[in-house]
């Protein structure tokens, strides 16, 4: 069900989330943390887009 590329996308999301939490709680840099937190939904959206385009290209 999951391909290798799906795991890379999930890994990128997890790394981005933990980096954002580290910046917020440990470093205390709120602006960088919010900027990094915005990456999480963006990475998910790119992953969904590429997954759907791959599925649609298989059916054509």
mmCIF file as gemmi writes it, N, C-alpha and C atoms, coordinates in Angstrom:
data_model
loop_
_atom_site.group_PDB
_atom_site.id
_atom_site.type_symbol
_atom_site.label_atom_id
_atom_site.label_alt_id
_atom_site.label_comp_id
_atom_site.label_asym_id
_atom_site.label_entity_id
_atom_site.label_seq_id
_atom_site.pdbx_PDB_ins_code
_atom_site.Cartn_x
_atom_site.Cartn_y
_atom_site.Cartn_z
_atom_site.occupancy
_atom_site.B_iso_or_equiv
_atom_site.pdbx_formal_charge
_atom_site.auth_seq_id
_atom_site.auth_asym_id
_atom_site.pdbx_PDB_model_num
ATOM 1 N N . UNK Axp A 1 ? 0.814 -1.188 0 1 0 ? 1 A 1
ATOM 2 C CA . UNK Axp A 1 ? 0 0 0 1 0 ? 1 A 1
ATOM 3 C C . UNK Axp A 1 ? 0.869 1.267 0 1 0 ? 1 A 1
ATOM 4 N N . UNK Axp A 2 ? 1.84 1.332 0.897 1 0 ? 2 A 1
ATOM 5 C CA . UNK Axp A 2 ? 2.731 2.483 0.924 1 0 ? 2 A 1
ATOM 6 C C . UNK Axp A 2 ? 3.961 2.203 0.078 1 0 ? 2 A 1
ATOM 7 N N . UNK Axp A 3 ? 4.354 3.204 -0.685 1 0 ? 3 A 1
ATOM 8 C CA . UNK Axp A 3 ? 5.581 3.105 -1.473 1 0 ? 3 A 1
ATOM 9 C C . UNK Axp A 3 ? 6.71 3.803 -0.729 1 0 ? 3 A 1
ATOM 10 N N . UNK Axp A 4 ? 7.906 3.643 -1.25 1 0 ? 4 A 1
ATOM 11 C CA . UNK Axp A 4 ? 9.064 4.265 -0.627 1 0 ? 4 A 1
ATOM 12 C C . UNK Axp A 4 ? 8.923 5.786 -0.611 1 0 ? 4 A 1
ATOM 13 N N . UNK Axp A 5 ? 8.358 6.354 -1.657 1 0 ? 5 A 1
ATOM 14 C CA . UNK Axp A 5 ? 8.195 7.806 -1.717 1 0 ? 5 A 1
ATOM 15 C C . UNK Axp A 5 ? 7.227 8.311 -0.647 1 0 ? 5 A 1
ATOM 16 N N . UNK Axp A 6 ? 6.221 7.498 -0.302 1 0 ? 6 A 1
ATOM 17 C CA . UNK Axp A 6 ? 5.299 7.893 0.764 1 0 ? 6 A 1
ATOM 18 C C . UNK Axp A 6 ? 6.01 7.999 2.107 1 0 ? 6 A 1
ATOM 19 N N . UNK Axp A 7 ? 6.922 7.082 2.342 1 0 ? 7 A 1
ATOM 20 C CA . UNK Axp A 7 ? 7.673 7.124 3.593 1 0 ? 7 A 1
ATOM 21 C C . UNK Axp A 7 ? 8.604 8.333 3.647 1 0 ? 7 A 1
ATOM 22 N N . UNK Axp A 8 ? 9.16 8.722 2.507 1 0 ? 8 A 1
ATOM 23 C CA . UNK Axp A 8 ? 10.014 9.904 2.48 1 0 ? 8 A 1
ATOM 24 C C . UNK Axp A 8 ? 9.21 11.169 2.769 1 0 ? 8 A 1
ATOM 25 N N . UNK Axp A 9 ? 8.003 11.238 2.252 1 0 ? 9 A 1
ATOM 26 C CA . UNK Axp A 9 ? 7.144 12.398 2.516 1 0 ? 9 A 1
ATOM 27 C C . UNK Axp A 9 ? 6.776 12.441 3.996 1 0 ? 9 A 1
ATOM 28 N N . UNK Axp A 10 ? 6.397 11.31 4.556 1 0 ? 10 A 1
ATOM 29 C CA . UNK Axp A 10 ? 6.079 11.278 5.984 1 0 ? 10 A 1
ATOM 30 C C . UNK Axp A 10 ? 7.292 11.601 6.84 1 0 ? 10 A 1
ATOM 31 N N . UNK Axp A 11 ? 8.458 11.146 6.438 1 0 ? 11 A 1
ATOM 32 C CA . UNK Axp A 11 ? 9.682 11.466 7.164 1 0 ? 11 A 1
ATOM 33 C C . UNK Axp A 11 ? 9.961 12.967 7.121 1 0 ? 11 A 1
ATOM 34 N N . UNK Axp A 12 ? 9.761 13.585 5.973 1 0 ? 12 A 1
ATOM 35 C CA . UNK Axp A 12 ? 9.964 15.029 5.852 1 0 ? 12 A 1
ATOM 36 C C . UNK Axp A 12 ? 8.994 15.795 6.743 1 0 ? 12 A 1
ATOM 37 N N . UNK Axp A 13 ? 7.751 15.323 6.839 1 0 ? 13 A 1
ATOM 38 C CA . UNK Axp A 13 ? 6.761 15.966 7.691 1 0 ? 13 A 1
ATOM 39 C C . UNK Axp A 13 ? 7.156 15.836 9.162 1 0 ? 13 A 1
ATOM 40 N N . UNK Axp A 14 ? 7.576 14.658 9.57 1 0 ? 14 A 1
ATOM 41 C CA . UNK Axp A 14 ? 7.968 14.437 10.962 1 0 ? 14 A 1
ATOM 42 C C . UNK Axp A 14 ? 9.193 15.281 11.318 1 0 ? 14 A 1
ATOM 43 N N . UNK Axp A 15 ? 10.168 15.336 10.435 1 0 ? 15 A 1
ATOM 44 C CA . UNK Axp A 15 ? 11.353 16.153 10.688 1 0 ? 15 A 1
ATOM 45 C C . UNK Axp A 15 ? 10.978 17.625 10.802 1 0 ? 15 A 1
ATOM 46 N N . UNK Axp A 16 ? 10.112 18.091 9.932 1 0 ? 16 A 1
ATOM 47 C CA . UNK Axp A 16 ? 9.678 19.478 9.983 1 0 ? 16 A 1
ATOM 48 C C . UNK Axp A 16 ? 8.922 19.777 11.273 1 0 ? 16 A 1
ATOM 49 N N . UNK Axp A 17 ? 8.07 18.858 11.692 1 0 ? 17 A 1
ATOM 50 C CA . UNK Axp A 17 ? 7.301 19.061 12.918 1 0 ? 17 A 1
ATOM 51 C C . UNK Axp A 17 ? 8.211 19.121 14.141 1 0 ? 17 A 1
ATOM 52 N N . UNK Axp A 18 ? 9.139 18.179 14.243 1 0 ? 18 A 1
ATOM 53 C CA . UNK Axp A 18 ? 10.026 18.166 15.404 1 0 ? 18 A 1
ATOM 54 C C . UNK Axp A 18 ? 11.013 19.339 15.391 1 0 ? 18 A 1
ATOM 55 N N . UNK Axp A 19 ? 11.424 19.759 14.213 1 0 ? 19 A 1
ATOM 56 C CA . UNK Axp A 19 ? 12.27 20.948 14.12 1 0 ? 19 A 1
ATOM 57 C C . UNK Axp A 19 ? 11.519 22.176 14.603 1 0 ? 19 A 1
ATOM 58 N N . UNK Axp A 20 ? 10.253 22.284 14.222 1 0 ? 20 A 1
ATOM 59 C CA . UNK Axp A 20 ? 9.436 23.396 14.669 1 0 ? 20 A 1
ATOM 60 C C . UNK Axp A 20 ? 9.231 23.372 16.187 1 0 ? 20 A 1
ATOM 61 N N . UNK Axp A 21 ? 8.971 22.198 16.736 1 0 ? 21 A 1
ATOM 62 C CA . UNK Axp A 21 ? 8.802 22.09 18.185 1 0 ? 21 A 1
ATOM 63 C C . UNK Axp A 21 ? 10.098 22.415 18.921 1 0 ? 21 A 1
ATOM 64 N N . UNK Axp A 22 ? 11.222 21.977 18.376 1 0 ? 22 A 1
ATOM 65 C CA . UNK Axp A 22 ? 12.528 22.28 18.972 1 0 ? 22 A 1
ATOM 66 C C . UNK Axp A 22 ? 12.778 23.79 18.975 1 0 ? 22 A 1
ATOM 67 N N . UNK Axp A 23 ? 12.492 24.424 17.848 1 0 ? 23 A 1
ATOM 68 C CA . UNK Axp A 23 ? 12.692 25.871 17.779 1 0 ? 23 A 1
ATOM 69 C C . UNK Axp A 23 ? 11.779 26.61 18.749 1 0 ? 23 A 1
ATOM 70 N N . UNK Axp A 24 ? 10.567 26.129 18.935 1 0 ? 24 A 1
ATOM 71 C CA . UNK Axp A 24 ? 9.592 26.807 19.797 1 0 ? 24 A 1
ATOM 72 C C . UNK Axp A 24 ? 9.933 26.629 21.276 1 0 ? 24 A 1
ATOM 73 N N . UNK Axp A 25 ? 10.163 25.378 21.684 1 0 ? 25 A 1
ATOM 74 C CA . UNK Axp A 25 ? 10.307 25.094 23.106 1 0 ? 25 A 1
ATOM 75 C C . UNK Axp A 25 ? 11.747 25.199 23.614 1 0 ? 25 A 1
ATOM 76 N N . UNK Axp A 26 ? 12.714 24.788 22.84 1 0 ? 26 A 1
ATOM 77 C CA . UNK Axp A 26 ? 14.096 24.757 23.325 1 0 ? 26 A 1
ATOM 78 C C . UNK Axp A 26 ? 14.824 26.063 23.007 1 0 ? 26 A 1
ATOM 79 N N . UNK Axp A 27 ? 14.784 26.466 21.758 1 0 ? 27 A 1
ATOM 80 C CA . UNK Axp A 27 ? 15.509 27.67 21.346 1 0 ? 27 A 1
ATOM 81 C C . UNK Axp A 27 ? 14.731 28.934 21.719 1 0 ? 27 A 1
ATOM 82 N N . UNK Axp A 28 ? 13.418 28.87 21.626 1 0 ? 28 A 1
ATOM 83 C CA . UNK Axp A 28 ? 12.592 30.033 21.945 1 0 ? 28 A 1
ATOM 84 C C . UNK Axp A 28 ? 12.434 30.998 20.785 1 0 ? 28 A 1
ATOM 85 N N . UNK Axp A 29 ? 12.782 30.573 19.592 1 0 ? 29 A 1
ATOM 86 C CA . UNK Axp A 29 ? 12.652 31.423 18.41 1 0 ? 29 A 1
ATOM 87 C C . UNK Axp A 29 ? 11.273 31.185 17.798 1 0 ? 29 A 1
ATOM 88 N N . UNK Axp A 30 ? 10.323 32.016 18.172 1 0 ? 30 A 1
ATOM 89 C CA . UNK Axp A 30 ? 8.928 31.825 17.773 1 0 ? 30 A 1
ATOM 90 C C . UNK Axp A 30 ? 8.716 32.012 16.272 1 0 ? 30 A 1
ATOM 91 N N . UNK Axp A 31 ? 9.356 33.01 15.692 1 0 ? 31 A 1
ATOM 92 C CA . UNK Axp A 31 ? 9.128 33.294 14.272 1 0 ? 31 A 1
ATOM 93 C C . UNK Axp A 31 ? 9.64 32.162 13.381 1 0 ? 31 A 1
ATOM 94 N N . UNK Axp A 32 ? 10.832 31.669 13.656 1 0 ? 32 A 1
ATOM 95 C CA . UNK Axp A 32 ? 11.367 30.554 12.88 1 0 ? 32 A 1
ATOM 96 C C . UNK Axp A 32 ? 10.537 29.294 13.081 1 0 ? 32 A 1
ATOM 97 N N . UNK Axp A 33 ? 10.026 29.117 14.289 1 0 ? 33 A 1
ATOM 98 C CA . UNK Axp A 33 ? 9.197 27.948 14.573 1 0 ? 33 A 1
ATOM 99 C C . UNK Axp A 33 ? 7.901 27.977 13.764 1 0 ? 33 A 1
ATOM 100 N N . UNK Axp A 34 ? 7.268 29.122 13.711 1 0 ? 34 A 1
ATOM 101 C CA . UNK Axp A 34 ? 6.025 29.242 12.941 1 0 ? 34 A 1
ATOM 102 C C . UNK Axp A 34 ? 6.3 29.054 11.451 1 0 ? 34 A 1
ATOM 103 N N . UNK Axp A 35 ? 7.411 29.622 10.974 1 0 ? 35 A 1
ATOM 104 C CA . UNK Axp A 35 ? 7.781 29.454 9.576 1 0 ? 35 A 1
ATOM 105 C C . UNK Axp A 35 ? 8.002 27.977 9.243 1 0 ? 35 A 1
ATOM 106 N N . UNK Axp A 36 ? 8.671 27.27 10.131 1 0 ? 36 A 1
ATOM 107 C CA . UNK Axp A 36 ? 8.927 25.843 9.911 1 0 ? 36 A 1
ATOM 108 C C . UNK Axp A 36 ? 7.646 25.032 10.037 1 0 ? 36 A 1
ATOM 109 N N . UNK Axp A 37 ? 6.747 25.434 10.911 1 0 ? 37 A 1
ATOM 110 C CA . UNK Axp A 37 ? 5.484 24.713 11.088 1 0 ? 37 A 1
ATOM 111 C C . UNK Axp A 37 ? 4.599 24.825 9.842 1 0 ? 37 A 1
ATOM 112 N N . UNK Axp A 38 ? 4.744 25.892 9.103 1 0 ? 38 A 1
ATOM 113 C CA . UNK Axp A 38 ? 3.957 26.052 7.875 1 0 ? 38 A 1
ATOM 114 C C . UNK Axp A 38 ? 4.36 25.013 6.832 1 0 ? 38 A 1
ATOM 115 N N . UNK Axp A 39 ? 5.566 24.476 6.924 1 0 ? 39 A 1
ATOM 116 C CA . UNK Axp A 39 ? 6.027 23.468 5.968 1 0 ? 39 A 1
ATOM 117 C C . UNK Axp A 39 ? 5.217 22.185 6.053 1 0 ? 39 A 1
ATOM 118 N N . UNK Axp A 40 ? 4.706 21.837 7.241 1 0 ? 40 A 1
ATOM 119 C CA . UNK Axp A 40 ? 4.035 20.548 7.428 1 0 ? 40 A 1
ATOM 120 C C . UNK Axp A 40 ? 2.85 20.381 6.476 1 0 ? 40 A 1
ATOM 121 N N . UNK Axp A 41 ? 1.87 21.286 6.455 1 0 ? 41 A 1
ATOM 122 C CA . UNK Axp A 41 ? 0.774 21.09 5.495 1 0 ? 41 A 1
ATOM 123 C C . UNK Axp A 41 ? 1.213 21.233 4.043 1 0 ? 41 A 1
ATOM 124 N N . UNK Axp A 42 ? 2.236 22.048 3.801 1 0 ? 42 A 1
ATOM 125 C CA . UNK Axp A 42 ? 2.727 22.196 2.433 1 0 ? 42 A 1
ATOM 126 C C . UNK Axp A 42 ? 3.331 20.895 1.918 1 0 ? 42 A 1
ATOM 127 N N . UNK Axp A 43 ? 4.113 20.231 2.751 1 0 ? 43 A 1
ATOM 128 C CA . UNK Axp A 43 ? 4.7 18.953 2.353 1 0 ? 43 A 1
ATOM 129 C C . UNK Axp A 43 ? 3.61 17.922 2.12 1 0 ? 43 A 1
ATOM 130 N N . UNK Axp A 44 ? 2.603 17.892 3.001 1 0 ? 44 A 1
ATOM 131 C CA . UNK Axp A 44 ? 1.479 16.973 2.805 1 0 ? 44 A 1
ATOM 132 C C . UNK Axp A 44 ? 0.757 17.249 1.491 1 0 ? 44 A 1
ATOM 133 N N . UNK Axp A 45 ? 0.543 18.511 1.184 1 0 ? 45 A 1
ATOM 134 C CA . UNK Axp A 45 ? -0.149 18.858 -0.066 1 0 ? 45 A 1
ATOM 135 C C . UNK Axp A 45 ? 0.653 18.429 -1.292 1 0 ? 45 A 1
ATOM 136 N N . UNK Axp A 46 ? 1.959 18.657 -1.277 1 0 ? 46 A 1
ATOM 137 C CA . UNK Axp A 46 ? 2.789 18.197 -2.386 1 0 ? 46 A 1
ATOM 138 C C . UNK Axp A 46 ? 2.755 16.677 -2.503 1 0 ? 46 A 1
ATOM 139 N N . UNK Axp A 47 ? 2.782 15.995 -1.376 1 0 ? 47 A 1
ATOM 140 C CA . UNK Axp A 47 ? 2.715 14.536 -1.394 1 0 ? 47 A 1
ATOM 141 C C . UNK Axp A 47 ? 1.403 14.028 -1.955 1 0 ? 47 A 1
ATOM 142 N N . UNK Axp A 48 ? 0.307 14.641 -1.56 1 0 ? 48 A 1
ATOM 143 C CA . UNK Axp A 48 ? -1.007 14.248 -2.076 1 0 ? 48 A 1
ATOM 144 C C . UNK Axp A 48 ? -1.096 14.523 -3.573 1 0 ? 48 A 1
ATOM 145 N N . UNK Axp A 49 ? -0.577 15.678 -3.987 1 0 ? 49 A 1
ATOM 146 C CA . UNK Axp A 49 ? -0.596 16.021 -5.409 1 0 ? 49 A 1
ATOM 147 C C . UNK Axp A 49 ? 0.165 14.998 -6.247 1 0 ? 49 A 1
ATOM 148 N N . UNK Axp A 50 ? 1.379 14.669 -5.818 1 0 ? 50 A 1
ATOM 149 C CA . UNK Axp A 50 ? 2.183 13.715 -6.579 1 0 ? 50 A 1
ATOM 150 C C . UNK Axp A 50 ? 1.571 12.319 -6.553 1 0 ? 50 A 1
ATOM 151 N N . UNK Axp A 51 ? 0.971 11.938 -5.433 1 0 ? 51 A 1
ATOM 152 C CA . UNK Axp A 51 ? 0.327 10.625 -5.335 1 0 ? 51 A 1
ATOM 153 C C . UNK Axp A 51 ? -0.879 10.553 -6.284 1 0 ? 51 A 1
ATOM 154 N N . UNK Axp A 52 ? -1.696 11.596 -6.288 1 0 ? 52 A 1
ATOM 155 C CA . UNK Axp A 52 ? -2.863 11.606 -7.175 1 0 ? 52 A 1
ATOM 156 C C . UNK Axp A 52 ? -2.459 11.651 -8.645 1 0 ? 52 A 1
ATOM 157 N N . UNK Axp A 53 ? -1.429 12.429 -8.961 1 0 ? 53 A 1
ATOM 158 C CA . UNK Axp A 53 ? -1.002 12.481 -10.364 1 0 ? 53 A 1
ATOM 159 C C . UNK Axp A 53 ? -0.442 11.133 -10.805 1 0 ? 53 A 1
ATOM 160 N N . UNK Axp A 54 ? 0.234 10.411 -9.923 1 0 ? 54 A 1
ATOM 161 C CA . UNK Axp A 54 ? 0.737 9.079 -10.266 1 0 ? 54 A 1
ATOM 162 C C . UNK Axp A 54 ? -0.416 8.102 -10.475 1 0 ? 54 A 1
ATOM 163 N N . UNK Axp A 55 ? -1.447 8.19 -9.645 1 0 ? 55 A 1
ATOM 164 C CA . UNK Axp A 55 ? -2.606 7.309 -9.777 1 0 ? 55 A 1
ATOM 165 C C . UNK Axp A 55 ? -3.344 7.597 -11.08 1 0 ? 55 A 1
ATOM 166 N N . UNK Axp A 56 ? -3.519 8.874 -11.397 1 0 ? 56 A 1
ATOM 167 C CA . UNK Axp A 56 ? -4.241 9.234 -12.619 1 0 ? 56 A 1
ATOM 168 C C . UNK Axp A 56 ? -3.453 8.866 -13.87 1 0 ? 56 A 1
ATOM 169 N N . UNK Axp A 57 ? -2.149 8.954 -13.827 1 0 ? 57 A 1
ATOM 170 C CA . UNK Axp A 57 ? -1.329 8.573 -14.984 1 0 ? 57 A 1
ATOM 171 C C . UNK Axp A 57 ? -1.349 7.065 -15.216 1 0 ? 57 A 1
ATOM 172 N N . UNK Axp A 58 ? -1.519 6.276 -14.161 1 0 ? 58 A 1
ATOM 173 C CA . UNK Axp A 58 ? -1.618 4.825 -14.332 1 0 ? 58 A 1
ATOM 174 C C . UNK Axp A 58 ? -2.902 4.445 -15.047 1 0 ? 58 A 1
ATOM 175 N N . UNK Axp A 59 ? -3.992 5.147 -14.751 1 0 ? 59 A 1
ATOM 176 C CA . UNK Axp A 59 ? -5.297 4.795 -15.332 1 0 ? 59 A 1
ATOM 177 C C . UNK Axp A 59 ? -5.42 5.222 -16.786 1 0 ? 59 A 1
ATOM 178 N N . UNK Axp A 60 ? -4.627 6.188 -17.224 1 0 ? 60 A 1
ATOM 179 C CA . UNK Axp A 60 ? -4.758 6.671 -18.596 1 0 ? 60 A 1
ATOM 180 C C . UNK Axp A 60 ? -4.041 5.827 -19.553 1 0 ? 60 A 1
